[in-house]
Amino acid sequence: MVRRQGQGRADDRAGAVVTGRLVIVADDLTGAADAAAAFGPFAEVALDASAALPGAEVVAVDTDSRHRGAAFAAKAVTAAVRAAAAAGFPLYKKIDSTLRGNIAAEIGAALHELSATALLAPAFPGTGRTVTGGVLRVGGAPRGDLRELFAGTGLPTALIPLETVRKGPSEVVGAHRAAGVAVVCADAETDADLQILNAAAATLGPQVLLVGSAGLTRVAARARGAGPRPFPPAPDGAVLTVLGSYSALAAEQRAALMASGEVTAVPLAAPFGLAERNRAAAMLAATDGDTLLVPDPGAPVERARAADVADALAAVAARCLSANRERLCGLILTGGETARAVLLAAGVTGFDVLGEVEPGVVRASVPALGGLPLITKAGAFGGPGTLEHARRSLHERAVHPTATH
C-alpha cells in the first residue's frame, strides 16, 4: 500500500500492514463496500470522490468509473488518488475480482500520479477467485490473463509465480525489485498467499501500490486486528429489496427470495418512464410487508440501457424511502450501478460499514436515512439463497457478522 514516509511500519512477516488511516479507491459502489467490509465499524464508504474524505479510519471511495470510458476512469482515479496522497493517507486500489472495468487505465493513472509501481493480486479465495500462472480463475474456470490487460498500454508487466510467493515475503520483495517493471502480477490461491503478498508490499515501501480485490483487504484487516462484531438489531418493519443486476445468479436469487412466500414483487415495467414509475411507486406504497422492486423480468434490457433502468429503479425507491421510511427496517441493494443510483436519489453520499452477512454481502448503516440498516452486494456474489439470507438477517434481533477468512 502506498504511504508517505514515516507512516506505519513494515516487517518481513506475513500479516504485516501499514497502521493508521487507509483510503481504498474502488471503481463501483458495491466493490467499495465489499473492500471496506472486513474493517467493520472502522470503515465508511464515500460516494463522492471529489468531496473531503470522511474521518473514519478506513474510507472506501467510489469513483463510479467501472462502466465509463477509459479517459473518464483515468481522470476520476487521478483525482481520488491525488486527494488521498496529498493528505498523506495510505492507498489501496480496488479492482473487480472478475477483471471488469478500466483496470489498465485506472492503474496507469494511479501509478503516474504517485510515481509508483504496482503489485497486482486480484485473488479472492473466499469467493472462488484465484490466480495461477498469471491467469484469473473463477470457480476454477479461466477468466483472463492479468498481463494481457496491459497489452498496448505502455505499462510493462512481470509475473511472480505461486512457487515464489510461497517462499515468503522476502522472496516476493526480491522478485518485485528484480522485475523492474510498472506492474508486477502475483499468483495467489489462498488467504495465506495473500498474507505473504500483503507483508511484501509493506516491506517494499512507499513507491509500491498494492492493487487487488476485496481478498487483500481482508488480509489487511486481520493484520490490523479488525474482527467481526455483532450487528445492532434492526427495528421492526419491512425490508425493501431493489434488484438491478441482470446476472443469471441474480435471477436465481430473486426466485429463492420469492419462494419464501413472504415477499411481494413490484415489477417496474418497460419502457420505465414516468407512468411506469408512478405505477410501481403506488404498488410499493400500498403493500404491507417485505417488497422486491425489480425491472420486469419479461422485458430484457440491453447493456446500453442499464444505467437508464438503474435511474428508474432509483427514482421509485427514493419515493418509497421518503414516503414510507418509518415503515422500513432495512434496505437491500443489489448491483453497483443500482445501489449508487438509489442512494444518490435518496440524498445519500456515504454510509457506515458494519461488517458482512456473508462474503461479499455487506451490512451498513445510513446516517442520512436515520440510521436505516443497509445491505449491499454485487450482482455476481453469493449463492441462490443469498438475498433471502440477507432479508432474514434484517429481521433478526441479534445478528453476528461473518468472520473474515
N, C-alpha and C positions, 0 to 999 in steps of 0.2 A: 504494500500500500504506500502510495507516495505521501510523504510527510515533510515538514520543514525540519531542518537541522535542530537538534536539541529537544525534539518532542519524542516522548515514548522511549522504548528501549527495544533492543533486539538481541537474541542469542541464537545458539545453534541447536536448540532442542525443538522437536515437533510440538507445536502448540504456541510458539512464541508469536506475539502480536503487538502492534502498537497500542498503547493505552491512551486514554483521553478521548476527545471527540472524534467522530468519524462521519464523513459525508459519502453517501452512496449515490452515484449518478446512474439512473436507470432510464430506459427508453420507453417504458409504459407503466401505467399505474399499478396493475396487479404485480408486475415484476418488482417495482419499488417496494410494495408492501411485503412481498414474499422475501426479498432480500433483508428487510428490516425485522422480520418476524422473530428471528432467533434471539434478538436483543430484547424482546418483550417490552416491558413498561419503560425501558430506557430510550425507546425509539419513537420518532414521528415521521410521517410521510407528508411531503410538501408537493402540492400540485402546480405551484407557480415557481418555475426555476429562476425567474428574474427577481423574485422578492427576497427580502432579507431572510437569512437562514434562521429557523426556529432555534430555541435554546436547548433542545434535548441533547443528550449525549451522542445519540446516533440519529442522523437525519438522512432519509432517503428522498431524493429529488427526482421527480418525474419530468423528463424533457419532452414527453409526448412526441417522440420522433421515430418510433418504430415503423410506422406506415406512411411516413412522409418521404420526400425526395432526399437524396444524399446530401445536397447542399444545405437544405434546411437542418438536417440532422447534425451535420458538422458544426453549423453556426450555433445551434442550441447547446450542444455539448461543450463547445468552446466557452460559451458564456457561463454555464454552470460550473465548469472546472475552474475558470478564472476567478469566480466569486469565492469558491471554497479555498483555492490555493492562496488568494490574497489575504484571507482570514487566517491562514496558517493551519487549516484543518487537514488531517489525513484523508486520502481519497481512495475509493474503490469504484471501478467501472463495472456496472452490472450489465450483462448481456443476456439474451434469451437462451435458455438451455437447449433449444432445438435449432438455434442459429438463424432465427428470423430477424429481420431488421437490417439496418445500415451498419453492420458491425465494423467493416473495414473503415468506412468514412468516420465513424464516431471514435474508434480507437486512434486513427490517424490524427484527428483533431485534438484529442486529449494529449497525445504524445507531443504534438507540435507546441501546444500551449505550455506544457510542463518541461519541455526539452528532456524527455524521459524515454526509456524503452519499456516494453511491456512483458509481463509474464502472464500468458493466456491459459486458463484452465477452467473450461466451462462444465466440467463433470458435475453431476448432481446425483450421486448414487442412491439417495433416498427416494428419488422418483424415476429410477431406472436409466439415468443418463450417465454414460461412461465414455472415456476416451482411450483408445488403444491404437498405436501406430499412427497417431495424429487424426484418427477418424472418430467423429462423434457417433455413438450408437444410442438409440432409444429403444429400450426393451430388447437389446441385442441386435436390432436391425440398423445397418449403416444409414446415417443421415447426411454426412458430409465431411470432407477433409478440411480441417482447420486452415491448412496452408493455402488451399485453393481460394479461400475467402479474400486473400490479399493479392491474387494474381492481377497484374497490371496496375497496381496502386502505387508502386514505388516504395512499398514497405517490405523489405526482405524478411524472410522468416526462417526459423530453425525449429527442430523438434527435440525435446528431452524425452526419451522413451521410458516406458514403465520400469525397465530394469535399472535405469539410472535413478529414477525417482525413489525407488525402494532401497537404494543405498544410503539415503538420508539427506538432510538439508545441505550439508557441506558439499556433497556431490552435485546437487542441483545448482547451488551457488556457483560452483566451478564451471558447470556446463553452460549456465547462462552467460557468465562473463566471457567464456571462450567463444561462444557463438558470435558475439559482436554484431548482432542484427537488431532491427527495430522491434520485432515481435517474436518472442520465443514461446512456442506452444508446448504444453506439457500433458503427458498421459496421466490418467488417474482412473482407478476403478472403485476405490473405497474411500471412506472418510479418512482412514489412516494415511492414504496417499495425499489427500488434500491437506492434512495437518502438516505433512512434510513440506509441501509447497508453500503453505502459509508461513512456516518458520523460515524457509529460504527467502521469501520475499521480504520479511522483516530484516534479515541479515544483509540482503543486497543493498538496502539503503534507500535514500530519498529519490533516487533517479530511476526507480523501477515502479511502474504502475501495475498493480495486481488487477487482472481482468477475469471475470468469470460469471457464473450463475449464482443462485442462492446457495448452492452447495458450499462454496468457500465462505460465505458469510456465517454459516452455521458453525464452521470450524473456528472462525474468528470470535464468535460469541462465546463458545465454550472456553476458549483460551482467556477471554476476559472474565470468566466466572459467571456469565449470564446463564440463567436457567429458567425453566417454566415456573410460573406462579399461578395459583387458582384465579380464574376469571371472576369478576364480581357478578353476582346473579343479575340476570336481565329482569326488567319489570314485567308485570303481567301485560298481555296484549297480543297483537297479531304480528306475524312476520310477513314482510313484503319481499319477494324474491324477484329480481329483474335479470332475465337471462338473455344476453345478447350475442352469445357465441354460436357459431354455426358448425362447430366440430361434431363429428359423429359421437364422440364421448358425451358432449353436452346434450345431445338428443337422448342418449341412454339415461343420463342423469335426470333429465326432465321427465322421462317416463317413470323412473323409480320414484320421483317426488310425487307425481300424480297418483301412483299406485297406492300411496299411503291412505288415500281417501279423505285426507284432512286438508287438502289444498284446492282452492278454486282457481282454474286457469282463466286469465283475462288476455285473449289474443288481440294484438294490435294489427289491424287489417291493412293490407296494401290498398292504395299507394301511400299510406302513412301520413296523410295530410291532416288538416285541421278537423275535418268531420270525423275521421277515424280516431284521432287523438281524443276528441271530446267524448266519443262513444266509450273508449277504453277507460277514460278517467271517471265517467259516470258509473261504469261497472265496478271499478275499484271502490268508489265511494259507497256503493250500495251493498257491498259484500262484507259480511262479518267473517272473522277468522282469517287464516293464512291465505295469501294470494300469490299467484305467479304471473307476472307481466312478461309476455314473450311475443316476438313477431309471429304472425300467423304461420304455423308450420306448413300450410298449404300454399304459401306464396314465397317460393325460394328467392333469395336476394343475391344479386351479383356482388362480388367483392367491391367493385367500384362504388356501390351504393351503401356499403356497410356503415359508413360514417353518418349518412343521412338517417338510416334506421336507428342508429345509436342516439342521435339527437332527438328523434321522435319518441323513443322509449324514455329518454331523459326528461322530456317535457311533460310526459304523462306522470312519470314517477315523482317529479318535483311537485306537481299539483297535489298528488296524494300526500306527500310529506308535509306540505304546507297546510292542507285542509284537515288531515287526519293524523297528525303527529301524535296526539295524545292516545290514539288507539293502537299505536305500534310499539312493539317491544324489540324489534330488530329489523335490520335491512341486510339482504344478501345480494351482492352484485357479482355477476359472472361475465368475464371478458374485459380486458383492459380498456378498450375504447368505450364500452358501455359504462363501466364503473366511473371513468373520468367524466363522461358526459353527464351522468346522473348527479354526481356530486357538485360539479360546477353549476348545473342548472338549479340546484338547491342552495347555492350560495356558499358552498364548502370549498375551502382552499387547502385544507390539511386535516389530518386525523392522528390520534394517538394509538400506537400499536400496543396490543396486549400479549399476543402470542399466536399459536396455531391450534386450530381444531384438529387438523391432521396435516401432513406435509403439503405445503403449498396452499393451504386454506387458512387465511389469516383472520384473526379476531381483533377488532379495534373498537375504539370509541370516538364519536364525532362531537367535539365540543360545540360546534356551530349549530348542531341539531339537539342541543340539550343533553349531550352525552349518549345519544342513541347508539346502542350496540350495532356494530357493522361487521359483516364477514365479506371478504373479497377473495376471488380466486381466478386464475387464468382458465380459459375455456378448456384447455387440454390437460388440466391437472385433476387428479383423483380417480376414483373408480365409479361404477354405476350408482352406488349408494351415497356418494359424497354430498350432494345437495340435500338429500333427506337427513343425513347425519348432521349437517350444518344447521338445518332448520330446527331439528330436535334440540340441538345444543343451546339454542336461544330460548328455549322454554324450560330448561333445567335450572334448578335452584342453585346448584353448586357444580361447576364445571372445571375440570382440571385440563390444562392445555397439554398438547402432545409434546413429549420430551424431544429435544433437538438431538438427533442422532448423527 
